[in-house]
Amino acid sequence: MIRPAVLSTLLAGLAIAGCAVNPATGRRQLMLVSEDQEIAMGMSYDTQVVATMGLYPDAALQTYVQQLGSRLAAASERPNLPWTFKVVDDPAVNAFAVPGGHIYITRGILAALGSEAELAGVVGHEIGHVTARHTVAEMSKQQLIGLGLGIGSMANSTVARYSGTINQALQVLYLKFSRDDESQADELGLRYMRRGSYDVRQMPGIFTMLGRVSAAEGGGRVPEWQQTHPDPEHRYQRIVQDIAALPQDSLGSVVERDSYLQRLQGVVYGADPRQGYFVGNQFFHPALRFKVTFPQGWTATNGTQAVVAVSPQQNAAVELSQASEASPEAATQAFLSQSGIVAGAAARQSFSGLAAVTAPFAAATESDSLRGTVAFVQLGNQVYRLVAYAPKAAWAANQAAAEGALASFQPLTDPAALNVQPQRLAIVRLTRRSSITELARQRPSPVPVATLALINNVPADSVLEAGRLVKWVTGNPLPH
């Protein structure tokens, strides 16, 4: 057993050995992860981010963000990292970075920003987190004190461990940075904007936008970029003060408002119903042409790789995903032959005329055991996996509802559901002075006037000059 005094000496020695001067901040920094390890780690995370969130399918927009990010990163203190900049297909107002130089911008935050300079501020901030090695520094601290990066998605850890939508490697995305880290990233973002000749006076507008989005949500839900990037009370004022302290001839002049907005023409706005949507407890997937009814009162979420519904007590789950096997029989055999699975008797069934195979199963965990039922059903050339499970003690109370969800899988035939389309951004040039409120009377939109004002970051009744470009949401109201 190591005595406390010996342990303290050991930890101190590790801290000294793992400290290095960061080239971006000029400060000594605890670092137990080498740059090669950081790069390897980032490549692994990148694969998982792309698989989990999906990339927005617009090659021109992807190229634009990659080129902008590459220019900023080339002027950073770590230009030789394998930098990548990707637009993920997510409506949330968010941006994040993983170690090694991989940065992700959601289509939701692209829609919320008003110029290339603002985008450069967001990207520069994320580059700052990488150059300052904030993520790997936080991970090093946790390694040193022996802490894991726990997940809190479900109250019951047994259910959480077995949910296929929970990817433990992606926990790094939810590390919360300290106020000092955020200040550093802001300072570095300003630095990289200046090196790119962008007008740094546009950066405070990013935080104005985030505040407006937060207020629009009633204060109960803040933009994702604020959830993972805590916003101290005086952060906006500090950025303004930092800008005021800069030499006036070094503030930059590039804004590129109109050219940026024109790149958003046709971008999907909000949730994309083609990727699946809920109406009550029913889930519809127009592109894959199926629907499922989940238990009433369960909380259901639609992810890129799976749809999961969790019981009110968070002690049972139903998960729907695609299987890789060519038939329900082959998929059932592959599932039941996994190590740790105790298989029951499989049975062929018909789900609304679709060939299916179901089987009960049990699985041991470190502290408990699971009970569940798995079903594999064929729709066209694709086999779908539906698995219901709970800890042994909770299975009896949830079995009927969970298995009912499995059996509800059926083809989607309603033309209205099959043909639903996402809302999209249109970029409109004002032909005369007008406000968002007035324009909405002439040009109906499926979203409220308040939303239109929000995405343009202006008051709804503020008069805008003729010739100005504004973002407009087009399409039909989304199913609900």
Secondary structure in CASP SS format (residue, H / E / C, confidence):
PFRMAT SS
TARGET T0000
AUTHOR 0000-0000-0000
METHOD secondary structure of the structure
MODEL  1
M C 1.00
I C 1.00
R C 1.00
P H 1.00
A H 1.00
V H 1.00
L H 1.00
S H 1.00
T H 1.00
L H 1.00
L H 1.00
A H 1.00
G H 1.00
L H 1.00
A H 1.00
I H 1.00
A H 1.00
G C 1.00
C E 1.00
A E 1.00
V E 1.00
N C 1.00
P C 1.00
A C 1.00
T C 1.00
G C 1.00
R C 1.00
R E 1.00
Q E 1.00
L E 1.00
M C 1.00
L C 1.00
V C 1.00
S C 1.00
E H 1.00
D H 1.00
Q H 1.00
E H 1.00
I H 1.00
A H 1.00
M H 1.00
G H 1.00
M H 1.00
S H 1.00
Y H 1.00
D H 1.00
T H 1.00
Q H 1.00
V H 1.00
V H 1.00
A H 1.00
T H 1.00
M H 1.00
G C 1.00
L E 1.00
Y C 1.00
P C 1.00
D C 1.00
A H 1.00
A H 1.00
L H 1.00
Q H 1.00
T H 1.00
Y H 1.00
V H 1.00
Q H 1.00
Q H 1.00
L H 1.00
G H 1.00
S H 1.00
R H 1.00
L H 1.00
A H 1.00
A H 1.00
A C 1.00
S C 1.00
E C 1.00
R C 1.00
P C 1.00
N C 1.00
L C 1.00
P C 1.00
W C 1.00
T E 1.00
F E 1.00
K E 1.00
V E 1.00
V E 1.00
D C 1.00
D C 1.00
P C 1.00
A C 1.00
V C 1.00
N C 1.00
A E 1.00
F E 1.00
A E 1.00
V E 1.00
P C 1.00
G C 1.00
G C 1.00
H E 1.00
I E 1.00
Y E 1.00
I E 1.00
T E 1.00
R H 1.00
G H 1.00
I H 1.00
L H 1.00
A H 1.00
A H 1.00
L C 1.00
G C 1.00
S C 1.00
E H 1.00
A H 1.00
E H 1.00
L H 1.00
A H 1.00
G H 1.00
V H 1.00
V H 1.00
G H 1.00
H H 1.00
E H 1.00
I H 1.00
G H 1.00
H H 1.00
V H 1.00
T H 1.00
A C 1.00
R C 1.00
H H 1.00
T H 1.00
V H 1.00
A H 1.00
E H 1.00
M H 1.00
S H 1.00
K H 1.00
Q H 1.00
Q H 1.00
L H 1.00
I H 1.00
G C 1.00
L C 1.00
G C 1.00
L C 1.00
G C 1.00
I C 1.00
G C 1.00
S C 1.00
M C 1.00
A C 1.00
N C 1.00
S H 1.00
T H 1.00
V H 1.00
A H 1.00
R H 1.00
Y H 1.00
S C 1.00
G C 1.00
T C 1.00
I C 1.00
N C 1.00
Q H 1.00
A H 1.00
L H 1.00
Q H 1.00
V H 1.00
L H 1.00
Y H 1.00
L C 1.00
K C 1.00
F C 1.00
S C 1.00
R H 1.00
D H 1.00
D H 1.00
E H 1.00
S H 1.00
Q H 1.00
A H 1.00
D H 1.00
E H 1.00
L H 1.00
G H 1.00
L H 1.00
R H 1.00
Y H 1.00
M H 1.00
R H 1.00
R H 1.00
G C 1.00
S C 1.00
Y E 1.00
D C 1.00
V H 1.00
R H 1.00
Q H 1.00
M C 1.00
P H 1.00
G H 1.00
I H 1.00
F H 1.00
T H 1.00
M H 1.00
L H 1.00
G H 1.00
R H 1.00
V H 1.00
S H 1.00
A H 1.00
A H 1.00
E C 1.00
G C 1.00
G C 1.00
G C 1.00
R C 1.00
V C 1.00
P C 1.00
E H 1.00
W H 1.00
Q H 1.00
Q H 1.00
T C 1.00
H C 1.00
P C 1.00
D C 1.00
P C 1.00
E C 1.00
H C 1.00
R H 1.00
Y H 1.00
Q H 1.00
R H 1.00
I H 1.00
V H 1.00
Q H 1.00
D H 1.00
I H 1.00
A H 1.00
A C 1.00
L C 1.00
P C 1.00
Q H 1.00
D H 1.00
S H 1.00
L C 1.00
G C 1.00
S C 1.00
V E 1.00
V C 1.00
E C 1.00
R H 1.00
D H 1.00
S H 1.00
Y H 1.00
L H 1.00
Q H 1.00
R H 1.00
L C 1.00
Q C 1.00
G C 1.00
V C 1.00
V E 1.00
Y E 1.00
G C 1.00
A C 1.00
D C 1.00
P H 1.00
R H 1.00
Q H 1.00
G C 1.00
Y E 1.00
F E 1.00
V E 1.00
G C 1.00
N C 1.00
Q E 1.00
F E 1.00
F E 1.00
H E 1.00
P C 1.00
A C 1.00
L C 1.00
R C 1.00
F E 1.00
K E 1.00
V E 1.00
T E 1.00
F C 1.00
P C 1.00
Q C 1.00
G C 1.00
W C 1.00
T E 1.00
A E 1.00
T E 1.00
N E 1.00
G C 1.00
T C 1.00
Q C 1.00
A C 1.00
V E 1.00
V E 1.00
A E 1.00
V E 1.00
S C 1.00
P C 1.00
Q C 1.00
Q C 1.00
N C 1.00
A C 1.00
A E 1.00
V E 1.00
E E 1.00
L E 1.00
S E 1.00
Q E 1.00
A C 1.00
S C 1.00
E C 1.00
A C 1.00
S C 1.00
P H 1.00
E H 1.00
A H 1.00
A H 1.00
T H 1.00
Q H 1.00
A H 1.00
F H 1.00
L H 1.00
S C 1.00
Q C 1.00
S C 1.00
G C 1.00
I E 1.00
V E 1.00
A E 1.00
G C 1.00
A C 1.00
A C 1.00
A E 1.00
R E 1.00
Q E 1.00
S E 1.00
F E 1.00
S C 1.00
G C 1.00
L E 1.00
A E 1.00
A E 1.00
V E 1.00
T E 1.00
A E 1.00
P E 1.00
F E 1.00
A E 1.00
A E 1.00
A E 1.00
T C 1.00
E C 1.00
S C 1.00
D C 1.00
S E 1.00
L E 1.00
R E 1.00
G E 1.00
T E 1.00
V E 1.00
A E 1.00
F E 1.00
V E 1.00
Q E 1.00
L E 1.00
G C 1.00
N C 1.00
Q E 1.00
V E 1.00
Y E 1.00
R E 1.00
L E 1.00
V E 1.00
A E 1.00
Y E 1.00
A E 1.00
P E 1.00
K H 1.00
A H 1.00
A H 1.00
W H 1.00
A H 1.00
A H 1.00
N H 1.00
Q H 1.00
A H 1.00
A H 1.00
A H 1.00
E H 1.00
G H 1.00
A H 1.00
L H 1.00
A H 1.00
S C 1.00
F C 1.00
Q E 1.00
P E 1.00
L C 1.00
T C 1.00
D C 1.00
P H 1.00
A H 1.00
A H 1.00
L H 1.00
N C 1.00
V C 1.00
Q C 1.00
P C 1.00
Q E 1.00
R E 1.00
L E 1.00
A E 1.00
I E 1.00
V E 1.00
R E 1.00
L C 1.00
T C 1.00
R C 1.00
R C 1.00
S E 1.00
S C 1.00
I H 1.00
T H 1.00
E H 1.00
L H 1.00
A H 1.00
R H 1.00
Q H 1.00
R C 1.00
P C 1.00
S C 1.00
P C 1.00
V C 1.00
P C 1.00
V H 1.00
A H 1.00
T H 1.00
L H 1.00
A H 1.00
L H 1.00
I H 1.00
N H 1.00
N C 1.00
V C 1.00
P C 1.00
A C 1.00
D C 1.00
S C 1.00
V C 1.00
L E 1.00
E C 1.00
A C 1.00
G C 1.00
R C 1.00
L E 1.00
V E 1.00
K E 1.00
W E 1.00
V E 1.00
T E 1.00
G C 1.00
N C 1.00
P C 1.00
L C 1.00
P C 1.00
H C 1.00
END
